Amino acid sequence: TNDDGEHAACESLPSEDDVAHAHTFHSPALGRGMTTLMVRNVPVMYTQRLLLKEWENEGACDFLYLPFNSVERKNLSFAFINFASEAHAVAFKEKWHKKRMARFTARKPLNISFADVQGLRANVLQVTRRRVASSEAPRQQPYIFINGKCMDPQEALAAIR
């Protein structure tokens, strides 16, 4: 995140509102291509842990980052989530785009698009370059899962090099 708490990938590709079908976003070979999504309009009272509970993914998700404002003790209402494959990302987008979360409500439904920063390694590098990686507060650390183990950004970076 930058000093305002924004992830550098805030500028995303067009949302589903701009393009009629999610299939337009597929890379030439459906595979690992577009695996990272930006989820906007996340209710501010959600934590990463609550998102993981509500967004059950059977191990398809390997990265979840919900930027958090420690002063206001609320999230910044957007999240980044990376999946093991483009097919998992598209399925998540089709299930959750324009839907509302169960636990807390927001004025607007979720708006999901592909993020500019794509892939587990690129996202881990992104957070290790920012204050997030050195933050002591667990709620400010992204959830990173490699081989079923939750790791901090530095540990994950070493594991995926």
Residue frames relative to the residue before (quaternion, step in Angstrom):
aa qw qx qy qz dx dy dz
T 1.0000 0.0000 0.0000 0.0000 0.00 0.00 0.00
N 0.4214 -0.6593 0.5362 0.3166 3.55 -1.19 0.39
D 0.7627 -0.3782 0.2363 0.4683 3.59 -1.21 -0.09
D 0.6684 0.4701 -0.2976 0.4937 3.58 1.21 -0.44
G 0.5722 -0.6212 0.3681 0.3889 3.57 1.28 0.09
E 0.5373 0.6350 -0.4063 0.3782 3.58 1.23 0.21
H 0.4251 -0.6688 0.5562 0.2503 3.55 -1.07 0.84
A 0.5614 -0.6349 0.4110 0.3359 3.59 -0.93 0.81
A 0.6718 0.5005 -0.3052 0.4529 3.60 1.15 -0.41
C 0.2812 0.7910 -0.5046 0.2016 3.59 1.21 0.32
E 0.6418 0.4443 -0.3199 0.5370 3.55 1.09 -0.63
S 0.0294 -0.8351 0.5487 -0.0252 3.56 -0.40 1.16
L 0.6456 -0.4664 0.4158 0.4391 3.48 -1.34 0.05
P 0.7039 -0.4597 0.3011 0.4500 3.62 -1.17 0.29
S 0.4407 -0.6822 0.5158 0.2726 3.55 -1.07 0.74
E 0.7067 -0.4399 0.3316 0.4440 3.54 -1.31 0.06
D 0.5578 0.5982 -0.3887 0.4242 3.57 1.19 -0.46
D 0.7091 0.4627 -0.2512 0.4691 3.56 1.08 -0.76
V 0.7715 0.2351 -0.1159 0.5798 3.55 1.17 -0.55
A 0.5234 -0.6957 0.3958 0.2924 3.56 -0.75 1.01
H 0.8264 0.1226 -0.0399 0.5482 3.61 0.87 -0.81
A 0.5434 -0.6248 0.4560 0.3262 3.57 -1.05 0.79
H 0.5589 0.6337 -0.3879 0.3684 3.60 1.12 -0.58
T 0.5427 0.6224 -0.3918 0.4056 3.59 1.18 -0.48
F 0.6807 0.5149 -0.2847 0.4365 3.59 1.08 -0.67
H 0.4979 0.6793 -0.4373 0.3153 3.61 1.13 -0.34
S 0.4359 -0.6473 0.5524 0.2930 3.51 -1.09 0.72
P 0.7280 -0.4489 0.2633 0.4463 3.62 -1.15 0.33
A 0.7795 0.1679 -0.1129 0.5928 3.60 0.96 -0.76
L 0.3720 -0.7223 0.5317 0.2391 3.56 -0.51 1.17
G 0.3308 0.7174 -0.5391 0.2921 3.53 -0.56 1.15
R 0.8151 -0.1689 0.1493 0.5336 3.56 -0.65 -1.09
G 0.2830 0.8327 -0.4462 0.1657 3.64 1.23 -0.29
M 0.8312 -0.0311 0.0868 0.5483 3.55 -0.39 -1.26
T 0.0751 0.8485 -0.5131 0.1052 3.57 -0.07 1.29
T 0.7015 0.4473 -0.2648 0.4875 3.62 1.22 -0.31
L 0.1425 -0.7919 0.5924 0.0400 3.52 -0.90 1.05
M 0.2458 -0.6955 0.6458 0.1969 3.52 -1.28 0.50
V 0.1423 -0.7847 0.6015 0.0470 3.56 -0.80 1.08
R 0.1385 -0.8015 0.5802 0.0436 3.57 -0.58 1.18
N 0.7927 0.3273 -0.2609 0.4432 3.55 -1.35 0.38
V 0.2589 0.7349 -0.5673 0.2665 3.58 1.03 0.78
P 0.4886 -0.6576 0.4687 0.3304 3.65 -0.73 0.93
V 0.5504 -0.6922 0.3743 0.2789 3.57 -0.84 1.07
M 0.6482 0.5259 -0.3343 0.4377 3.62 1.13 -0.33
Y 0.5123 0.6468 -0.4234 0.3742 3.60 1.24 -0.15
T 0.2194 -0.7171 0.6443 0.1498 3.51 -1.29 0.61
Q 0.6641 -0.4754 0.3675 0.4448 3.58 -1.24 0.18
R 0.6306 0.5460 -0.3337 0.4392 3.57 0.99 -0.81
L 0.6606 0.4912 -0.3096 0.4759 3.61 0.95 -0.84
L 0.6279 0.5278 -0.3424 0.4583 3.59 1.03 -0.74
L 0.6528 0.5165 -0.3195 0.4528 3.58 0.93 -0.85
K 0.6418 0.5130 -0.3259 0.4677 3.59 1.06 -0.71
E 0.7239 0.4395 -0.2524 0.4681 3.57 0.87 -0.94
W 0.7357 0.3533 -0.2079 0.5392 3.58 1.05 -0.73
E 0.0583 -0.8187 0.5713 0.0005 3.58 0.59 1.14
N 0.0386 -0.8553 0.5154 -0.0362 3.55 -0.77 0.99
E 0.3663 -0.7695 0.4633 0.2429 3.61 1.26 0.16
G 0.7402 -0.4422 0.2265 0.4531 3.58 0.91 0.91
A 0.4723 0.6902 -0.4392 0.3281 3.62 1.23 0.05
C 0.6776 0.4550 -0.2699 0.5108 3.61 1.20 -0.53
D 0.0900 -0.8122 0.5744 0.0481 3.58 -0.88 0.93
F 0.7734 0.1827 -0.1172 0.5956 3.61 1.27 -0.03
L 0.0913 0.7608 -0.6390 0.0670 3.56 -0.98 0.92
Y 0.0417 0.7929 -0.6044 0.0653 3.54 -0.78 1.07
L 0.0385 -0.7706 0.6351 -0.0369 3.54 -0.72 1.18
P 0.3079 -0.7734 0.5182 0.1964 3.62 -0.13 1.21
F 0.1706 -0.8105 0.5602 0.0099 3.52 -0.95 1.01
N 0.2782 -0.7262 0.6059 0.1678 3.56 -1.02 0.87
S 0.2847 -0.8061 0.4950 0.1553 3.57 -0.25 1.25
V 0.5927 0.5589 -0.3761 0.4414 3.61 1.15 -0.44
E 0.7646 0.3406 -0.1849 0.5150 3.58 0.83 -0.99
R 0.3203 -0.7820 0.4707 0.2536 3.57 1.34 -0.22
K 0.5783 0.5165 -0.3923 0.4949 3.54 0.99 0.99
N 0.5111 -0.6053 0.4926 0.3601 3.55 -1.22 0.38
L 0.5513 -0.6368 0.4369 0.3157 3.58 -1.25 0.32
S 0.5410 -0.6888 0.3270 0.3547 3.57 1.36 0.41
F 0.7090 0.3084 -0.3115 0.5524 3.56 1.12 0.64
A 0.1307 -0.7858 0.6027 0.0464 3.53 -1.22 0.58
F 0.2481 -0.7177 0.6261 0.1770 3.53 -1.34 0.39
I 0.0042 -0.7943 0.6061 -0.0422 3.54 -0.89 0.98
N 0.1412 -0.7891 0.5950 0.0577 3.56 -0.86 1.02
F 0.2160 -0.7852 0.5738 0.0866 3.54 -1.06 0.84
A 0.6487 -0.5407 0.3862 0.3711 3.54 -1.28 0.44
S 0.8035 0.0513 -0.0217 0.5927 3.60 1.13 -0.53
E 0.6360 -0.5154 0.4170 0.3949 3.51 -1.32 0.33
A 0.6089 0.5633 -0.3503 0.4350 3.60 1.02 -0.74
H 0.6492 0.4961 -0.3157 0.4824 3.62 1.00 -0.80
A 0.6464 0.5200 -0.3223 0.4558 3.60 0.97 -0.83
V 0.6625 0.4984 -0.3024 0.4704 3.58 0.92 -0.91
A 0.6436 0.5190 -0.3254 0.4588 3.61 0.96 -0.82
F 0.6402 0.5111 -0.3219 0.4747 3.60 0.98 -0.84
K 0.6583 0.5133 -0.3077 0.4567 3.57 0.90 -0.93
E 0.6674 0.4994 -0.3064 0.4596 3.58 0.90 -0.88
K 0.6753 0.4956 -0.2938 0.4605 3.60 1.04 -0.74
W 0.8250 0.3216 -0.1231 0.4481 3.61 0.82 -0.99
H 0.5235 0.6426 -0.4351 0.3516 3.65 1.11 -0.41
K 0.8419 0.1062 -0.1506 0.5073 3.55 -0.95 1.07
K 0.5269 0.5901 -0.4284 0.4366 3.60 1.23 0.44
R 0.3751 -0.6996 0.5566 0.2450 3.55 -1.30 0.25
M 0.5216 -0.6335 0.4803 0.3097 3.53 -1.18 0.66
A 0.5469 -0.6661 0.4159 0.2903 3.58 -1.13 0.66
R 0.7316 0.4852 -0.2575 0.4038 3.58 0.80 -1.01
F 0.7865 0.0427 0.0012 0.6161 3.58 0.88 -0.96
T 0.3295 -0.7522 0.5341 0.2009 3.57 -1.10 0.58
A 0.1899 -0.7368 0.6362 0.1279 3.51 -1.34 0.38
R 0.6600 -0.5073 0.3708 0.4118 3.55 -1.25 0.36
K 0.7939 0.2434 -0.0990 0.5484 3.54 0.99 -0.89
P 0.5097 -0.6129 0.4900 0.3529 3.60 -1.17 0.48
L 0.6718 -0.4760 0.3686 0.4315 3.56 -1.28 0.25
N 0.1293 -0.7516 0.6431 0.0691 3.53 -1.10 0.78
I 0.0478 -0.8362 0.5446 -0.0432 3.57 -0.40 1.25
S 0.0795 0.7703 -0.6270 0.0842 3.53 -0.96 0.99
F 0.5835 -0.5459 0.4446 0.4048 3.55 -1.27 0.21
A 0.4166 -0.7136 0.5134 0.2317 3.57 -0.99 0.89
D 0.5924 -0.5566 0.4406 0.3810 3.56 -1.27 0.35
V 0.7048 0.3792 -0.2405 0.5492 3.59 0.96 -0.85
Q 0.0711 -0.8337 0.5471 -0.0224 3.57 -0.61 1.17
G 0.7885 0.3398 -0.2666 0.4378 3.54 -1.09 0.84
L 0.6425 -0.5509 0.3840 0.3692 3.53 -1.22 0.60
R 0.6890 0.4906 -0.3008 0.4407 3.58 0.71 -1.03
A 0.6672 0.5045 -0.3049 0.4554 3.60 0.87 -0.92
N 0.6689 0.4885 -0.3040 0.4706 3.60 0.98 -0.77
V 0.6365 0.5061 -0.3328 0.4775 3.59 1.00 -0.77
L 0.6324 0.5171 -0.3303 0.4727 3.59 0.97 -0.81
Q 0.6210 0.5610 -0.3292 0.4373 3.57 1.00 -0.86
V 0.7387 0.4079 -0.2508 0.4744 3.60 0.78 -0.94
T 0.6261 0.5267 -0.3626 0.4462 3.62 1.09 -0.50
R 0.6346 0.5186 -0.3276 0.4701 3.60 1.19 -0.43
R 0.6970 0.4561 -0.2476 0.4948 3.57 1.24 -0.35
R 0.7067 -0.4415 0.3483 0.4293 3.54 -1.35 0.09
V 0.5135 0.6752 -0.4096 0.3356 3.60 1.14 -0.56
A 0.6797 0.5193 -0.2965 0.4248 3.56 0.88 -0.96
S 0.7359 0.3977 -0.2371 0.4940 3.59 1.07 -0.61
S 0.4490 0.7017 -0.4445 0.3293 3.56 1.28 -0.03
E 0.4039 -0.7221 0.5140 0.2263 3.56 -0.93 0.90
A 0.6328 0.5698 -0.3309 0.4065 3.58 1.09 -0.72
P 0.4369 -0.7224 0.4687 0.2600 3.62 -0.58 1.11
R 0.6486 0.5295 -0.3422 0.4265 3.60 0.98 -0.68
Q 0.6709 0.4747 -0.3077 0.4794 3.60 1.21 -0.28
Q 0.5735 0.5729 -0.3731 0.4514 3.58 1.29 -0.12
P 0.4514 -0.6533 0.5141 0.3243 3.60 -1.00 0.66
Y 0.4223 -0.6311 0.5679 0.3175 3.55 -1.27 0.38
I 0.0004 -0.7807 0.6228 -0.0509 3.55 -0.77 1.11
F 0.0854 -0.8108 0.5791 -0.0006 3.56 -0.69 1.14
I 0.0539 0.7734 -0.6285 0.0625 3.55 -0.76 1.08
N 0.8327 -0.0582 -0.0320 0.5497 3.54 -0.68 1.18
G 0.7308 -0.4575 0.2282 0.4523 3.58 0.95 0.92
K 0.6481 0.5020 -0.3183 0.4762 3.58 1.27 -0.03
C 0.3626 -0.7109 0.5606 0.2211 3.57 -0.96 0.92
M 0.0498 -0.8230 0.5651 -0.0309 3.58 -0.74 1.11
D 0.4704 -0.6102 0.5344 0.3477 3.55 -1.26 0.38
P 0.7106 -0.4901 0.2811 0.4193 3.63 -1.17 0.43
Q 0.6687 0.4973 -0.3182 0.4519 3.63 0.87 -0.85
E 0.6507 0.5089 -0.3037 0.4748 3.59 0.97 -0.88
A 0.6597 0.5104 -0.3005 0.4626 3.58 0.97 -0.89
L 0.6399 0.5300 -0.3295 0.4484 3.57 0.94 -0.85
A 0.6506 0.5044 -0.3094 0.4760 3.57 0.98 -0.82
A 0.6777 0.5112 -0.2902 0.4418 3.59 1.00 -0.79
I 0.7647 0.3789 -0.2050 0.4793 3.62 1.05 -0.67
R 0.4386 0.6991 -0.4666 0.3181 3.62 1.20 0.11
